[in-house]
Amino acid sequence: MTKKLVVFDMDGTLITGNTWEDFNAALGVTDEQDLSLYKAFQNNVITYKEWLDELQALYKLETNKHSKSQVLEYLTQYELVTGTVEAVQELNKAGHDTLLLTGSFQMTANAVAFELGINEALATTRCRFDDEGYLSHLESAGNERQAKVTILMTYCDEHDIDLADCVVVGDGGNMLGLFELVENGVAFETSTEEVRAAAKHTIQSLTELPDVLTKL
């Protein structure tokens, strides 16, 4: 068995639910507004930047104040997917390196990685706060699918890791770029047909992941 860098998606992979949806709801965005912007982006009516800009306009942060502690609370109301703790523990015992790479929020990623014992966490979205400690804006690395590819390539270059030694695990459409980048992509049986087709391996749950790695 060769030592691998195991790269995890977060929402739907390590934790249940959708962090973006929960965050938007906490900041006053309705389900209808959220879905409308998502569909507009998916249909190429707006760019990712325009999507984020329109979301932030709906937040009305000039008058709708949210402290750092409140934002942290919004972003850490997650539940771990069943079997996640045991799967990560097995990978760590086997000597693999682990990385959480998400299109969600850095604050959530940090909390999840710490709880699970994942070596490092990187996210495409960061919350920024003003001098009084209130949320002022979101800082984004851009389109999640493209940003994840750039982030992983940079990470591997900085840590002298060959992309051939990476195993990427995730369930969503923003994983497609990573599945194209690395040889060993791992999707779930509940993922869409497109995502499953792009991955080399398909598992039912994370409890199967250690066995997949023993065969690589």
N, C-alpha and C positions, 0 to 999 in steps of 0.2 A: 504493500500500500504506500502510495506517494503522499506526502504531506500536501494538503490543499488549503487554499483560502476559500472558505465557504462564505458566500455573500448572500445575506438575507434581505428580502423585501420586508416591509413591516405590516401594513394594514392587510388583513386577510391571510397573512402568512404567520406572523408571530402573535398578532393581537386580533381580536374580533372587531367588527365594526369598521367605520370609516372616520378617521381623525378629522379630515377636512370638513365633512358634513357636520360633525359634532361642534367643531370650532365655529363654523359659519352660523349655526343655530344659536350658539352662545353669544355671538355678536349681532344677533338680530336679523339675520338673513332668513327669509321664509323658504320652505321646501320648494315652492313654485319658482322663486327667484333663483335659487341654487340650481335647480334642474334646467331652467331656461338658459342660463349661462353655460352650463355643461354641454347642452345640446348644440348651442351656437358654436362652441369651440370644436366639438366633434364633427360638425358639418362644415368646418372651415369658414364660418361666417365671421368669426373674430379670431385674433391670434391669442397665444397663451398670455402675452403681456396685457392685451386688452381685457382678457378674462379676469386676470388678477387686478387690474386697475378698476374694473367695474365692481368687483367684489369689495375692494377697499372703499369705494365710494358708498356702497351700501352699509358698511360698518359705521360710517359717520363718526369717525374717531375724534373729531374736534369737540364734539359734545358728548359722545357716548364713551366715557372714560373707563379704561380697564387697566388695573395695576398689574405689575409683573407677577405678583402672587396669585391674582385672579386668573391670569392667562395660563400660568403653570397648572392651576387647578383644572381649567378647561381641557388642557392638553394631556392630562395624566389620568383621565377617567376611563382607562382602558381595561380590558380583561385579556389575559394570555390565552392563546389557543391551547386546547388540551394536548398534552404531550410535549409541549415546547420546551419546558424546563429540562425534562429528561433527555430530549434529543440533543440540546446544546451541551449538556453535561457530558454525554457520550462523545461528542465531537471534541470537546476540550480534553477529555481523558485520552483520546486517540492521538492527540498532538496537533490537530488541525488549527489553523488560525481562523478567526471569525470576524466578519464585518457586517454591520447593519447599514444598508444603503437604501434610503427611502425618498420618495417624492413628497413626503409629508414634512413635519416640523422637527427641527433640531432638538427642541425641548423634549418632545415625546421620545424621539430616538435615543436621547441620552438616558432617559429614565428606563426605557425598555432594555437597552443594552446593559445598563448597570444591574438591573434585576436579574437578567439572564446570564450574566457573566460573559457577554460578547465583548471581544477585545476593543472594538472601536465602532463609533456610530457617525455616519455622515448623512445629512439631509439636504434637500434642495431648497428648503424654505426656512428662514429664520425670522423671528419676531424682534423688532427693534423698538426701543423705548426712549422717550424724551427725558430731559433733565429732571423732571418731576417723577419719573418712574412709571409713566403711563405708556401704553402701546401707541406708537406713532405710525408705524407702517410695517409691511412685510418686505423682506429682502429675498428675492428669488434668483435661482441659478437658471431659470427659464424652463422651457418645455421639459417636463419630467423625463420623458423617454430619452431625449437627446442628452439632457444634463446628467443622467445616471451613467451613460456611456463615457462622457468626458471625465466625470469624477472617478470612475473606476480605473480608467486608463491612467490618469494622473496618480492615483493611489498606488497602482502597481509599479509605475515607473519610479516613484519616490521610495518604494520599499523593495525594489529589485525583485518583483514577483512576475513570473511569466504568466500571461493570460491563459496559457494551456493548463496551468495549475489552479485555475479558478473554477469553482462550482457555484452557479448562481441559482438561487431558489426564490420563486415568486409566483403569484397567481394572476396578476393584472396585465392589462394591455401595455402599461408603461415599462414592462419587462422585455418587450420584444427586441428593443435595441441591444440589450445585454445578452439575450439569447443568441442574437446574430454575432455578437462580439466574441463569446467564449464557446468552447466546444461542448461543455457540460452544463446545459441548462436543465433545471428541474421545475416542472409545473405540477399542478394538482389535477386530479380527476374531475374536480369541480370547476376548473378553469375553462375558459371558452375554447372552442375548437381551434381557433387561430393561435391561441397561446400554447395549447397542448401540442399543436403541430410544429411550433417553433422550438419547443424544448426537446432535448434528447431523451430525457427521462420523465416519467410521470409517476407520482406517488399519491396514495390516498391521504396520508397524514405525515407530519414531520417525524413520527416515530419510525418510519421506514427509511429516513434519510441516512442514518449511520450505516445501514446495510448497503445502500447504494454506493457510498464512498469506499467501502471495503473492496468493492469490485473494480474500482478505477485504478 
